[in-house]
Every structure is written in structure tokens, then in C-alpha cells.
Amino acid sequence: MIFEIAEIDVIAGHETAFEAGVAEAAPHFKAARGCRSFALTRGIEHPQRYRLTVGWDSVEDHMVHFRDSTGFQAWRRLVGPHFAAPPRVDHVERVIISF
Amino acid sequence: MIFEIAEIDVIAGHETAFEAGVAEAAPHFKAARGCRSFALTRGIEHPQRYRLTVGWDSVEDHMVHFRDSTGFQAWRRLVGPHFAAPPRVDHVERVIISF
């Protein structure tokens, strides 16, 4: 499994609506090919900065199959209006889980 | 629980030594007050970019108690020589874990 990490800055005042949109979008991820986990964190020092961490079987499952799906369109429709800037997206793999 | 997220860019060629240093430093975190989890990821698009994610009971457990400890000194001694730049450190809290 690899992880997509999307850093998303939202427009001030849109935090609650953004979080509700993410929760509403989660089933579209759960239904997607190769999607294994889905979590959202919010910054403490930067409370308008969120990180979405999504586990996928492969980068291709995210970048090809999901991006071409109606699920991705639903995600963008639900949360896109709250973005202050385009999300910054990376993919990572775990190298150490110690405890 | 909150999470420290440290984004660490390492010097090219130092990846293996850095990962070994992180593994060696892990027990210093495990022994620290309020430390609950410890994981390291490596970037796929940016393989010299690591993210250390450490669970703490509070920001203070990380920023006050751990930063003032011999464990922090050991961490910096083990991994500091591999840093290409100062780590970028944020604290976050989970708002959604959907599946």
C-alpha cells in the first residue's frame, strides 16, 4: 500500500463546510478500486490547513483510475469550492512503523 | 492525541544512513513522556523527502518535555548530519477517520 497525502488550504470561514464535504465524499473513495484507508487531519498552528491521507494499492489506482472516475468528480464538486489554492499532492510509502 | 509531522529533506546519498538513524532513535521517542506512535514515510516522487509522524498526548509533550530531553539530543545526533535543510514541523489533530 502507498499513501496519497494532499495538503489542502481552505478559505477562512469554510472549515466546517469543508469537513462536512470531506465526510460526504468518503464513500466515493471507499468504493474506488484499490482504496484502503481515508483520514483527514487539521493543523493546530495553521487551522485552515488540512491533510487528507488516503491509502491506495498503487499510485495508478489514485492517479489514473480514481482521477478518471465519477467519484473524483463528486469529490471535487463537494470540496473544491472551499479550496483556497490547488491542493499539493504527494505519494509516500511507509519505511518504518516502530510502535 | 495529536500528531507531530516533520518533513525532512535528506542529503542525496544519505537515505540509507538516515533511515538507520531514525530506527536507532525510535526507542528514545518510545521512552518519552506522552509519546504514543512513531512512523516514517518516504516520498515516491521525491525520494529524499521523508515525513516523520509522531503521536503525542499534547503539543507540550513534544515541544517542551521532549525538546528539553536527552532523547531529543540523541535524535539530533543520530539524524541531524543527514538533513539537507531544517525540518518543517507542524502539529495536527485528526478530524475524520472514515475507514
N, CA and C atoms of all chains as a GROMACS GRO file, in nm:
protein
  594
    1MET      N    1   0.085  -0.121   0.000
    1MET     CA    2   0.000   0.000   0.000
    1MET      C    3   0.087   0.125   0.000
    2ILE      N    4   0.044   0.225  -0.074
    2ILE     CA    5   0.108   0.357  -0.069
    2ILE      C    6   0.002   0.458  -0.018
    3PHE      N    7   0.050   0.576   0.015
    3PHE     CA    8  -0.043   0.679   0.064
    3PHE      C    9  -0.035   0.804  -0.022
    4GLU      N   10  -0.152   0.853  -0.056
    4GLU     CA   11  -0.165   0.988  -0.112
    4GLU      C   12  -0.171   1.084   0.006
    5ILE      N   13  -0.092   1.190   0.001
    5ILE     CA   14  -0.107   1.296   0.101
    5ILE      C   15  -0.138   1.424   0.027
    6ALA      N   16  -0.255   1.478   0.052
    6ALA     CA   17  -0.297   1.603  -0.012
    6ALA      C   18  -0.304   1.711   0.096
    7GLU      N   19  -0.222   1.813   0.081
    7GLU     CA   20  -0.228   1.929   0.173
    7GLU      C   21  -0.323   2.029   0.112
    8ILE      N   22  -0.425   2.062   0.188
    8ILE     CA   23  -0.534   2.146   0.135
    8ILE      C   24  -0.553   2.267   0.226
    9ASP      N   25  -0.532   2.386   0.173
    9ASP     CA   26  -0.563   2.509   0.247
    9ASP      C   27  -0.703   2.552   0.208
   10VAL      N   28  -0.788   2.573   0.309
   10VAL     CA   29  -0.926   2.613   0.279
   10VAL      C   30  -0.946   2.762   0.307
   11ILE      N   31  -1.049   2.816   0.246
   11ILE     CA   32  -1.082   2.957   0.264
   11ILE      C   33  -1.128   2.979   0.409
   12ALA      N   34  -1.081   3.086   0.472
   12ALA     CA   35  -1.118   3.118   0.609
   12ALA      C   36  -1.270   3.124   0.621
   13GLY      N   37  -1.322   3.055   0.722
   13GLY     CA   38  -1.467   3.052   0.743
   13GLY      C   39  -1.536   2.933   0.677
   14HIS      N   40  -1.461   2.861   0.591
   14HIS     CA   41  -1.519   2.746   0.522
   14HIS      C   42  -1.484   2.612   0.589
   15GLU      N   43  -1.420   2.616   0.707
   15GLU     CA   44  -1.368   2.493   0.767
   15GLU      C   45  -1.479   2.389   0.792
   16THR      N   46  -1.589   2.431   0.852
   16THR     CA   47  -1.696   2.336   0.885
   16THR      C   48  -1.759   2.277   0.759
   17ALA      N   49  -1.781   2.361   0.660
   17ALA     CA   50  -1.840   2.314   0.534
   17ALA      C   51  -1.743   2.220   0.463
   18PHE      N   52  -1.615   2.252   0.467
   18PHE     CA   53  -1.515   2.165   0.405
   18PHE      C   54  -1.515   2.028   0.473
   19GLU      N   55  -1.512   2.027   0.606
   19GLU     CA   56  -1.511   1.898   0.678
   19GLU      C   57  -1.636   1.815   0.647
   20ALA      N   58  -1.749   1.882   0.636
   20ALA     CA   59  -1.872   1.810   0.602
   20ALA      C   60  -1.864   1.754   0.460
   21GLY      N   61  -1.805   1.831   0.370
   21GLY     CA   62  -1.789   1.784   0.232
   21GLY      C   63  -1.696   1.663   0.225
   22VAL      N   64  -1.589   1.665   0.303
   22VAL     CA   65  -1.497   1.551   0.304
   22VAL      C   66  -1.570   1.426   0.355
   23ALA      N   67  -1.646   1.443   0.463
   23ALA     CA   68  -1.719   1.327   0.518
   23ALA      C   69  -1.819   1.273   0.416
   24GLU      N   70  -1.883   1.364   0.343
   24GLU     CA   71  -1.980   1.320   0.243
   24GLU      C   72  -1.911   1.251   0.124
   25ALA      N   73  -1.788   1.291   0.097
   25ALA     CA   74  -1.715   1.234  -0.018
   25ALA      C   75  -1.652   1.098   0.015
   26ALA      N   76  -1.634   1.068   0.143
   26ALA     CA   77  -1.561   0.947   0.181
   26ALA      C   78  -1.614   0.820   0.114
   27PRO      N   79  -1.746   0.800   0.105
   27PRO     CA   80  -1.793   0.676   0.040
   27PRO      C   81  -1.748   0.662  -0.105
   28HIS      N   82  -1.725   0.774  -0.174
   28HIS     CA   83  -1.676   0.766  -0.312
   28HIS      C   84  -1.534   0.709  -0.316
   29PHE      N   85  -1.455   0.742  -0.211
   29PHE     CA   86  -1.321   0.682  -0.202
   29PHE      C   87  -1.333   0.534  -0.166
   30LYS      N   88  -1.417   0.506  -0.067
   30LYS     CA   89  -1.430   0.367  -0.021
   30LYS      C   90  -1.471   0.274  -0.136
   31ALA      N   91  -1.550   0.327  -0.228
   31ALA     CA   92  -1.597   0.245  -0.341
   31ALA      C   93  -1.493   0.233  -0.452
   32ALA      N   94  -1.385   0.313  -0.443
   32ALA     CA   95  -1.288   0.318  -0.554
   32ALA      C   96  -1.196   0.197  -0.553
   33ARG      N   97  -1.156   0.156  -0.672
   33ARG     CA   98  -1.061   0.046  -0.688
   33ARG      C   99  -0.932   0.074  -0.611
   34GLY      N  100  -0.892  -0.021  -0.525
   34GLY     CA  101  -0.762  -0.012  -0.459
   34GLY      C  102  -0.755   0.086  -0.344
   35CYS      N  103  -0.866   0.145  -0.301
   35CYS     CA  104  -0.862   0.242  -0.191
   35CYS      C  105  -0.878   0.168  -0.058
   36ARG      N  106  -0.785   0.192   0.034
   36ARG     CA  107  -0.776   0.112   0.156
   36ARG      C  108  -0.799   0.188   0.286
   37SER      N  109  -0.774   0.319   0.287
   37SER     CA  110  -0.793   0.396   0.411
   37SER      C  111  -0.814   0.542   0.375
   38PHE      N  112  -0.870   0.618   0.469
   38PHE     CA  113  -0.911   0.756   0.440
   38PHE      C  114  -0.916   0.834   0.571
   39ALA      N  115  -0.833   0.934   0.586
   39ALA     CA  116  -0.830   1.011   0.710
   39ALA      C  117  -0.799   1.157   0.680
   40LEU      N  118  -0.854   1.245   0.762
   40LEU     CA  119  -0.831   1.389   0.747
   40LEU      C  120  -0.776   1.444   0.878
   41THR      N  121  -0.668   1.522   0.868
   41THR     CA  122  -0.618   1.593   0.986
   41THR      C  123  -0.627   1.743   0.962
   42ARG      N  124  -0.630   1.816   1.072
   42ARG     CA  125  -0.636   1.962   1.066
   42ARG      C  126  -0.517   2.020   1.143
   43GLY      N  127  -0.457   2.124   1.090
   43GLY     CA  128  -0.341   2.184   1.154
   43GLY      C  129  -0.377   2.254   1.284
   44ILE      N  130  -0.289   2.244   1.382
   44ILE     CA  131  -0.309   2.315   1.509
   44ILE      C  132  -0.253   2.457   1.496
   45GLU      N  133  -0.132   2.470   1.445
   45GLU     CA  134  -0.074   2.605   1.424
   45GLU      C  135  -0.142   2.675   1.305
   46HIS      N  136  -0.187   2.596   1.207
   46HIS     CA  137  -0.247   2.651   1.084
   46HIS      C  138  -0.384   2.586   1.065
   47PRO      N  139  -0.488   2.633   1.136
   47PRO     CA  140  -0.616   2.561   1.139
   47PRO      C  141  -0.692   2.561   1.006
   48GLN      N  142  -0.647   2.637   0.907
   48GLN     CA  143  -0.710   2.627   0.774
   48GLN      C  144  -0.634   2.530   0.683
   49ARG      N  145  -0.532   2.464   0.739
   49ARG     CA  146  -0.453   2.367   0.661
   49ARG      C  147  -0.492   2.225   0.699
   50TYR      N  148  -0.544   2.152   0.604
   50TYR     CA  149  -0.583   2.013   0.624
   50TYR      C  150  -0.489   1.922   0.547
   51ARG      N  151  -0.478   1.799   0.596
   51ARG     CA  152  -0.407   1.695   0.521
   51ARG      C  153  -0.501   1.575   0.507
   52LEU      N  154  -0.525   1.539   0.383
   52LEU     CA  155  -0.602   1.418   0.355
   52LEU      C  156  -0.502   1.307   0.324
   53THR      N  157  -0.513   1.197   0.399
   53THR     CA  158  -0.423   1.082   0.377
   53THR      C  159  -0.508   0.964   0.332
   54VAL      N  160  -0.482   0.918   0.211
   54VAL     CA  161  -0.562   0.810   0.153
   54VAL      C  162  -0.469   0.695   0.116
   55GLY      N  163  -0.499   0.576   0.167
   55GLY     CA  164  -0.421   0.457   0.132
   55GLY      C  165  -0.474   0.394   0.004
   56TRP      N  166  -0.382   0.362  -0.088
   56TRP     CA  167  -0.416   0.300  -0.217
   56TRP      C  168  -0.324   0.181  -0.240
   57ASP      N  169  -0.373   0.084  -0.316
   57ASP     CA  170  -0.285  -0.027  -0.353
   57ASP      C  171  -0.168   0.020  -0.439
   58SER      N  172  -0.190   0.123  -0.520
   58SER     CA  173  -0.084   0.171  -0.609
   58SER      C  174  -0.109   0.318  -0.642
   59VAL      N  175  -0.005   0.388  -0.687
   59VAL     CA  176  -0.020   0.527  -0.732
   59VAL      C  177  -0.119   0.532  -0.849
   60GLU      N  178  -0.113   0.430  -0.935
   60GLU     CA  179  -0.202   0.426  -1.051
   60GLU      C  180  -0.350   0.420  -1.009
   61ASP      N  181  -0.379   0.347  -0.901
   61ASP     CA  182  -0.518   0.342  -0.854
   61ASP      C  183  -0.570   0.482  -0.822
   62HIS      N  184  -0.483   0.566  -0.768
   62HIS     CA  185  -0.522   0.704  -0.738
   62HIS      C  186  -0.521   0.791  -0.864
   63MET      N  187  -0.406   0.795  -0.930
   63MET     CA  188  -0.382   0.897  -1.033
   63MET      C  189  -0.447   0.865  -1.168
   64VAL      N  190  -0.471   0.739  -1.194
   64VAL     CA  191  -0.532   0.701  -1.322
   64VAL      C  192  -0.678   0.662  -1.299
   65HIS      N  193  -0.700   0.556  -1.221
   65HIS     CA  194  -0.836   0.502  -1.211
   65HIS      C  195  -0.928   0.596  -1.134
   66PHE      N  196  -0.882   0.650  -1.020
   66PHE     CA  197  -0.971   0.739  -0.944
   66PHE      C  198  -0.990   0.873  -1.014
   67ARG      N  199  -0.882   0.929  -1.064
   67ARG     CA  200  -0.891   1.062  -1.128
   67ARG      C  201  -0.983   1.061  -1.249
   68ASP      N  202  -0.997   0.944  -1.310
   68ASP     CA  203  -1.085   0.933  -1.427
   68ASP      C  204  -1.228   0.893  -1.391
   69SER      N  205  -1.258   0.888  -1.260
   69SER     CA  206  -1.386   0.830  -1.219
   69SER      C  207  -1.489   0.938  -1.183
   70THR      N  208  -1.614   0.896  -1.175
   70THR     CA  209  -1.719   0.987  -1.130
   70THR      C  210  -1.700   1.019  -0.981
   71GLY      N  211  -1.635   0.928  -0.906
   71GLY     CA  212  -1.605   0.954  -0.765
   71GLY      C  213  -1.518   1.077  -0.747
   72PHE      N  214  -1.420   1.092  -0.834
   72PHE     CA  215  -1.333   1.210  -0.827
   72PHE      C  216  -1.411   1.337  -0.859
   73GLN      N  217  -1.499   1.327  -0.957
   73GLN     CA  218  -1.582   1.445  -0.989
   73GLN      C  219  -1.670   1.483  -0.871
   74ALA      N  220  -1.724   1.381  -0.800
   74ALA     CA  221  -1.807   1.408  -0.683
   74ALA      C  222  -1.724   1.474  -0.573
   75TRP      N  223  -1.603   1.423  -0.550
   75TRP     CA  224  -1.510   1.480  -0.450
   75TRP      C  225  -1.485   1.628  -0.480
   76ARG      N  226  -1.451   1.658  -0.603
   76ARG     CA  227  -1.419   1.797  -0.637
   76ARG      C  228  -1.542   1.887  -0.628
   77ARG      N  229  -1.658   1.832  -0.660
   77ARG     CA  230  -1.781   1.912  -0.651
   77ARG      C  231  -1.812   1.945  -0.505
   78LEU      N  232  -1.788   1.847  -0.416
   78LEU     CA  233  -1.820   1.864  -0.274
   78LEU      C  234  -1.721   1.956  -0.202
   79VAL      N  235  -1.592   1.946  -0.235
   79VAL     CA  236  -1.492   2.018  -0.154
   79VAL      C  237  -1.422   2.131  -0.230
   80GLY      N  238  -1.422   2.123  -0.364
   80GLY     CA  239  -1.349   2.222  -0.444
   80GLY      C  240  -1.384   2.367  -0.412
   81PRO      N  241  -1.512   2.398  -0.388
   81PRO     CA  242  -1.548   2.538  -0.361
   81PRO      C  243  -1.484   2.596  -0.233
   82HIS      N  244  -1.430   2.508  -0.149
   82HIS     CA  245  -1.369   2.555  -0.024
   82HIS      C  246  -1.218   2.570  -0.032
   83PHE      N  247  -1.156   2.527  -0.143
   83PHE     CA  248  -1.011   2.534  -0.158
   83PHE      C  249  -0.965   2.680  -0.169
   84ALA      N  250  -0.864   2.716  -0.091
   84ALA     CA  251  -0.804   2.849  -0.106
   84ALA      C  252  -0.699   2.848  -0.216
   85ALA      N  253  -0.649   2.729  -0.250
   85ALA     CA  254  -0.545   2.713  -0.353
   85ALA      C  255  -0.551   2.568  -0.399
   86PRO      N  256  -0.488   2.536  -0.512
   86PRO     CA  257  -0.487   2.395  -0.553
   86PRO      C  258  -0.416   2.310  -0.447
   87PRO      N  259  -0.469   2.190  -0.414
   87PRO     CA  260  -0.401   2.102  -0.318
   87PRO      C  261  -0.262   2.064  -0.367
   88ARG      N  262  -0.173   2.041  -0.270
   88ARG     CA  263  -0.038   1.991  -0.301
   88ARG      C  264  -0.040   1.841  -0.272
   89VAL      N  265  -0.018   1.762  -0.375
   89VAL     CA  266  -0.035   1.616  -0.362
   89VAL      C  267   0.099   1.544  -0.378
   90ASP      N  268   0.129   1.458  -0.281
   90ASP     CA  269   0.246   1.370  -0.286
   90ASP      C  270   0.199   1.227  -0.265
   91HIS      N  271   0.283   1.133  -0.303
   91HIS     CA  272   0.262   0.992  -0.268
   91HIS      C  273   0.382   0.946  -0.188
   92VAL      N  274   0.353   0.867  -0.085
   92VAL     CA  275   0.462   0.821   0.004
   92VAL      C  276   0.442   0.673   0.034
   93GLU      N  277   0.552   0.611   0.076
   93GLU     CA  278   0.544   0.473   0.124
   93GLU      C  279   0.602   0.469   0.264
   94ARG      N  280   0.550   0.380   0.347
   94ARG     CA  281   0.599   0.367   0.484
   94ARG      C  282   0.731   0.292   0.484
   95VAL      N  283   0.829   0.343   0.556
   95VAL     CA  284   0.955   0.271   0.568
   95VAL      C  285   0.978   0.223   0.711
   96ILE      N  286   0.921   0.290   0.810
   96ILE     CA  287   0.935   0.246   0.949
   96ILE      C  288   0.802   0.269   1.021
   97ILE      N  289   0.752   0.164   1.087
   97ILE     CA  290   0.647   0.183   1.188
   97ILE      C  291   0.702   0.119   1.313
   98SER      N  292   0.740   0.200   1.408
   98SER     CA  293   0.818   0.147   1.519
   98SER      C  294   0.734   0.102   1.638
   99PHE      N  295   0.632   0.178   1.669
   99PHE     CA  296   0.544   0.137   1.781
   99PHE      C  297   0.414   0.210   1.768
  100MET      N  298  -0.504   1.262   2.148
  100MET     CA  299  -0.370   1.255   2.087
  100MET      C  300  -0.360   1.352   1.970
  101ILE      N  301  -0.244   1.414   1.959
  101ILE     CA  302  -0.213   1.497   1.842
  101ILE      C  303  -0.092   1.434   1.771
  102PHE      N  304  -0.066   1.482   1.652
  102PHE     CA  305   0.048   1.429   1.577
  102PHE      C  306   0.144   1.541   1.539
  103GLU      N  307   0.271   1.514   1.564
  103GLU     CA  308   0.379   1.594   1.506
  103GLU      C  309   0.405   1.540   1.366
  104ILE      N  310   0.411   1.629   1.268
  104ILE     CA  311   0.454   1.588   1.134
  104ILE      C  312   0.578   1.669   1.099
  105ALA      N  313   0.690   1.600   1.083
  105ALA     CA  314   0.815   1.667   1.046
  105ALA      C  315   0.851   1.624   0.904
  106GLU      N  316   0.856   1.722   0.814
  106GLU     CA  317   0.901   1.695   0.677
  106GLU      C  318   1.050   1.717   0.672
  107ILE      N  319   1.122   1.613   0.633
  107ILE     CA  320   1.268   1.617   0.641
  107ILE      C  321   1.326   1.584   0.503
  108ASP      N  322   1.400   1.677   0.445
  108ASP     CA  323   1.473   1.651   0.320
  108ASP      C  324   1.614   1.610   0.358
  109VAL      N  325   1.659   1.494   0.307
  109VAL     CA  326   1.793   1.447   0.342
  109VAL      C  327   1.888   1.470   0.224
  110ILE      N  328   2.015   1.471   0.257
  110ILE     CA  329   2.119   1.490   0.155
  110ILE      C  330   2.120   1.368   0.062
  111ALA      N  331   2.131   1.391  -0.069
  111ALA     CA  332   2.135   1.281  -0.166
  111ALA      C  333   2.246   1.183  -0.129
  112GLY      N  334   2.214   1.055  -0.127
  112GLY     CA  335   2.312   0.952  -0.091
  112GLY      C  336   2.309   0.915   0.056
  113HIS      N  337   2.238   0.995   0.138
  113HIS     CA  338   2.232   0.969   0.282
  113HIS      C  339   2.105   0.892   0.322
  114GLU      N  340   2.025   0.848   0.226
  114GLU     CA  341   1.895   0.790   0.260
  114GLU      C  342   1.905   0.669   0.353
  115THR      N  343   1.993   0.575   0.320
  115THR     CA  344   2.003   0.453   0.400
  115THR      C  345   2.054   0.484   0.541
  116ALA      N  346   2.153   0.572   0.550
  116ALA     CA  347   2.206   0.609   0.681
  116ALA      C  348   2.101   0.684   0.763
  117PHE      N  349   2.024   0.769   0.696
  117PHE     CA  350   1.917   0.841   0.767
  117PHE      C  351   1.813   0.743   0.822
  118GLU      N  352   1.770   0.650   0.738
  118GLU     CA  353   1.668   0.553   0.784
  118GLU      C  354   1.721   0.470   0.902
  119ALA      N  355   1.848   0.433   0.897
  119ALA     CA  356   1.906   0.357   1.008
  119ALA      C  357   1.910   0.443   1.134
  120GLY      N  358   1.941   0.571   1.119
  120GLY     CA  359   1.944   0.662   1.233
  120GLY      C  360   1.806   0.679   1.295
  121VAL      N  361   1.704   0.689   1.211
  121VAL     CA  362   1.566   0.702   1.262
  121VAL      C  363   1.529   0.576   1.341
  122ALA      N  364   1.562   0.459   1.287
  122ALA     CA  365   1.530   0.334   1.357
  122ALA      C  366   1.602   0.328   1.491
  123GLU      N  367   1.725   0.375   1.493
  123GLU     CA  368   1.803   0.372   1.617
  123GLU      C  369   1.748   0.473   1.719
  124ALA      N  370   1.691   0.582   1.669
  124ALA     CA  371   1.639   0.685   1.758
  124ALA      C  372   1.501   0.651   1.814
  125ALA      N  373   1.430   0.559   1.750
  125ALA     CA  374   1.291   0.531   1.788
  125ALA      C  375   1.274   0.502   1.938
  126PRO      N  376   1.362   0.422   1.999
  126PRO     CA  377   1.343   0.395   2.143
  126PRO      C  378   1.347   0.521   2.230
  127HIS      N  379   1.419   0.624   2.185
  127HIS     CA  380   1.421   0.750   2.263
  127HIS      C  381   1.283   0.816   2.261
  128PHE      N  382   1.212   0.801   2.148
  128PHE     CA  383   1.075   0.853   2.143
  128PHE      C  384   0.983   0.766   2.228
  129LYS      N  385   0.998   0.635   2.214
  129LYS     CA  386   0.909   0.543   2.287
  129LYS      C  387   0.918   0.568   2.438
  130ALA      N  388   1.037   0.606   2.484
  130ALA     CA  389   1.058   0.629   2.627
  130ALA      C  390   1.009   0.766   2.672
  131ALA      N  391   0.976   0.853   2.577
  131ALA     CA  392   0.942   0.992   2.612
  131ALA      C  393   0.801   1.002   2.668
  132ARG      N  394   0.785   1.096   2.759
  132ARG     CA  395   0.654   1.125   2.818
  132ARG      C  396   0.551   1.157   2.710
  133GLY      N  397   0.439   1.086   2.712
  133GLY     CA  398   0.327   1.120   2.623
  133GLY      C  399   0.344   1.077   2.479
  134CYS      N  400   0.448   1.001   2.446
  134CYS     CA  401   0.470   0.960   2.307
  134CYS      C  402   0.396   0.830   2.279
  135ARG      N  403   0.311   0.828   2.176
  135ARG     CA  404   0.218   0.717   2.153
  135ARG      C  405   0.241   0.640   2.024
  136SER      N  406   0.302   0.700   1.923
  136SER     CA  407   0.324   0.629   1.796
  136SER      C  408   0.438   0.696   1.721
  137PHE      N  409   0.494   0.622   1.626
  137PHE     CA  410   0.616   0.668   1.558
  137PHE      C  411   0.622   0.601   1.422
  138ALA      N  412   0.620   0.676   1.316
  138ALA     CA  413   0.625   0.617   1.181
  138ALA      C  414   0.698   0.710   1.087
  139LEU      N  415   0.766   0.651   0.990
  139LEU     CA  416   0.840   0.728   0.890
  139LEU      C  417   0.792   0.686   0.751
  140THR      N  418   0.763   0.786   0.666
  140THR     CA  419   0.731   0.758   0.527
  140THR      C  420   0.835   0.825   0.438
  141ARG      N  421   0.847   0.770   0.317
  141ARG     CA  422   0.941   0.825   0.219
  141ARG      C  423   0.865   0.862   0.093
  142GLY      N  424   0.900   0.973   0.033
  142GLY     CA  425   0.830   1.019  -0.086
  142GLY      C  426   0.858   0.931  -0.207
  143ILE      N  427   0.757   0.910  -0.288
  143ILE     CA  428   0.774   0.833  -0.412
  143ILE      C  429   0.822   0.926  -0.524
  144GLU      N  430   0.756   1.041  -0.539
  144GLU     CA  431   0.802   1.138  -0.639
  144GLU      C  432   0.930   1.208  -0.594
  145HIS      N  433   0.948   1.223  -0.462
  145HIS     CA  434   1.064   1.294  -0.404
  145HIS      C  435   1.130   1.201  -0.303
  146PRO      N  436   1.215   1.107  -0.349
  146PRO     CA  437   1.265   1.002  -0.258
  146PRO      C  438   1.363   1.051  -0.152
  147GLN      N  439   1.405   1.176  -0.158
  147GLN     CA  440   1.486   1.229  -0.048
  147GLN      C  441   1.401   1.305   0.055
  148ARG      N  442   1.268   1.301   0.035
  148ARG     CA  443   1.177   1.369   0.129
  148ARG      C  444   1.107   1.266   0.217
  149TYR      N  445   1.132   1.278   0.345
  149TYR     CA  446   1.071   1.189   0.444
  149TYR      C  447   0.971   1.268   0.527
  150ARG      N  448   0.875   1.194   0.581
  150ARG     CA  449   0.783   1.252   0.679
  150ARG      C  450   0.784   1.164   0.804
  151LEU      N  451   0.820   1.224   0.914
  151LEU     CA  452   0.812   1.154   1.042
  151LEU      C  453   0.681   1.196   1.108
  152THR      N  454   0.600   1.096   1.145
  152THR     CA  455   0.473   1.124   1.211
  152THR      C  456   0.478   1.062   1.350
  153VAL      N  457   0.469   1.147   1.452
  153VAL     CA  458   0.482   1.102   1.591
  153VAL      C  459   0.357   1.142   1.667
  154GLY      N  460   0.291   1.045   1.730
  154GLY     CA  461   0.173   1.073   1.812
  154GLY      C  462   0.213   1.111   1.953
  155TRP      N  463   0.155   1.220   2.003
  155TRP     CA  464   0.184   1.268   2.138
  155TRP      C  465   0.052   1.298   2.210
  156ASP      N  466   0.054   1.286   2.341
  156ASP     CA  467  -0.066   1.325   2.417
  156ASP      C  468  -0.097   1.473   2.400
  157SER      N  469   0.006   1.556   2.386
  157SER     CA  470  -0.015   1.701   2.373
  157SER      C  471   0.102   1.762   2.298
  158VAL      N  472   0.080   1.882   2.242
  158VAL     CA  473   0.188   1.956   2.177
  158VAL      C  474   0.301   1.981   2.277
  159GLU      N  475   0.262   2.009   2.403
  159GLU     CA  476   0.362   2.037   2.506
  159GLU      C  477   0.454   1.916   2.529
  160ASP      N  478   0.399   1.795   2.523
  160ASP     CA  479   0.484   1.676   2.541
  160ASP      C  480   0.596   1.673   2.438
  161HIS      N  481   0.565   1.717   2.316
  161HIS     CA  482   0.668   1.723   2.213
  161HIS      C  483   0.759   1.844   2.229
  162MET      N  484   0.697   1.962   2.232
  162MET     CA  485   0.774   2.086   2.217
  162MET      C  486   0.844   2.132   2.344
  163VAL      N  487   0.793   2.091   2.458
  163VAL     CA  488   0.856   2.131   2.585
  163VAL      C  489   0.933   2.013   2.643
  164HIS      N  490   0.860   1.907   2.678
  164HIS     CA  491   0.925   1.798   2.752
  164HIS      C  492   1.027   1.722   2.665
  165PHE      N  493   0.988   1.688   2.540
  165PHE     CA  494   1.083   1.611   2.458
  165PHE      C  495   1.199   1.700   2.411
  166ARG      N  496   1.168   1.821   2.369
  166ARG     CA  497   1.275   1.910   2.318
  166ARG      C  498   1.380   1.941   2.424
  167ASP      N  499   1.340   1.933   2.549
  167ASP     CA  500   1.435   1.961   2.659
  167ASP      C  501   1.505   1.834   2.709
  168SER      N  502   1.484   1.720   2.641
  168SER     CA  503   1.532   1.593   2.696
  168SER      C  504   1.660   1.546   2.629
  169THR      N  505   1.725   1.450   2.694
  169THR     CA  506   1.842   1.387   2.633
  169THR      C  507   1.800   1.303   2.510
  170GLY      N  508   1.675   1.256   2.509
  170GLY     CA  509   1.625   1.182   2.393
  170GLY      C  510   1.628   1.267   2.267
  171PHE      N  511   1.592   1.394   2.279
  171PHE     CA  512   1.596   1.484   2.163
  171PHE      C  513   1.739   1.505   2.117
  172GLN      N  514   1.830   1.519   2.213
  172GLN     CA  515   1.972   1.535   2.176
  172GLN      C  516   2.022   1.411   2.101
  173ALA      N  517   1.980   1.292   2.147
  173ALA     CA  518   2.021   1.168   2.079
  173ALA      C  519   1.964   1.164   1.937
  174TRP      N  520   1.837   1.202   1.923
  174TRP     CA  521   1.772   1.208   1.790
  174TRP      C  522   1.851   1.297   1.695
  175ARG      N  523   1.881   1.418   1.739
  175ARG     CA  524   1.952   1.511   1.652
  175ARG      C  525   2.094   1.462   1.620
  176ARG      N  526   2.157   1.396   1.717
  176ARG     CA  527   2.292   1.344   1.693
  176ARG      C  528   2.288   1.232   1.588
  177LEU      N  529   2.183   1.150   1.594
  177LEU     CA  530   2.174   1.035   1.503
  177LEU      C  531   2.133   1.075   1.361
  178VAL      N  532   2.044   1.172   1.348
  178VAL     CA  533   1.990   1.201   1.216
  178VAL      C  534   2.029   1.338   1.160
  179GLY      N  535   2.065   1.431   1.249
  179GLY     CA  536   2.097   1.568   1.206
  179GLY      C  537   2.200   1.576   1.094
  180PRO      N  538   2.304   1.493   1.096
  180PRO     CA  539   2.406   1.504   0.990
  180PRO      C  540   2.354   1.472   0.850
  181HIS      N  541   2.234   1.413   0.842
  181HIS     CA  542   2.178   1.377   0.712
  181HIS      C  543   2.078   1.480   0.658
  182PHE      N  544   2.042   1.579   0.738
  182PHE     CA  545   1.944   1.679   0.697
  182PHE      C  546   2.002   1.768   0.586
  183ALA      N  547   1.925   1.786   0.479
  183ALA     CA  548   1.966   1.882   0.375
  183ALA      C  549   1.922   2.023   0.413
  184ALA      N  550   1.825   2.034   0.504
  184ALA     CA  551   1.770   2.164   0.547
  184ALA      C  552   1.701   2.140   0.681
  185PRO      N  553   1.673   2.245   0.756
  185PRO     CA  554   1.599   2.225   0.882
  185PRO      C  555   1.462   2.161   0.854
  186PRO      N  556   1.421   2.063   0.934
  186PRO     CA  557   1.288   2.003   0.915
  186PRO      C  558   1.177   2.108   0.929
  187ARG      N  559   1.067   2.083   0.856
  187ARG     CA  560   0.948   2.168   0.869
  187ARG      C  561   0.849   2.092   0.958
  188VAL      N  562   0.818   2.151   1.073
  188VAL     CA  563   0.739   2.078   1.174
  188VAL      C  564   0.602   2.143   1.193
  189ASP      N  565   0.498   2.061   1.185
  189ASP     CA  566   0.361   2.102   1.213
  189ASP      C  567   0.302   2.007   1.316
  190HIS      N  568   0.196   2.052   1.380
  190HIS     CA  569   0.116   1.963   1.465
  190HIS      C  570  -0.025   1.961   1.410
  191VAL      N  571  -0.083   1.842   1.412
  191VAL     CA  572  -0.218   1.827   1.355
  191VAL      C  573  -0.302   1.739   1.447
  192GLU      N  574  -0.434   1.754   1.430
  192GLU     CA  575  -0.525   1.664   1.500
  192GLU      C  576  -0.615   1.598   1.397
  193ARG      N  577  -0.654   1.475   1.425
  193ARG     CA  578  -0.742   1.402   1.333
  193ARG      C  579  -0.884   1.454   1.346
  194VAL      N  580  -0.946   1.480   1.233
  194VAL     CA  581  -1.087   1.521   1.238
  194VAL      C  582  -1.178   1.416   1.176
  195ILE      N  583  -1.126   1.336   1.084
  195ILE     CA  584  -1.207   1.229   1.024
  195ILE      C  585  -1.118   1.106   1.004
  196ILE      N  586  -1.164   0.992   1.052
  196ILE     CA  587  -1.108   0.864   1.008
  196ILE      C  588  -1.227   0.785   0.959
  197SER      N  589  -1.237   0.769   0.829
  197SER     CA  590  -1.361   0.717   0.775
  197SER      C  591  -1.360   0.566   0.758
  198PHE      N  592  -1.245   0.511   0.717
  198PHE     CA  593  -1.235   0.365   0.702
  198PHE      C  594  -1.089   0.328   0.694
   0.00000   0.00000   0.00000
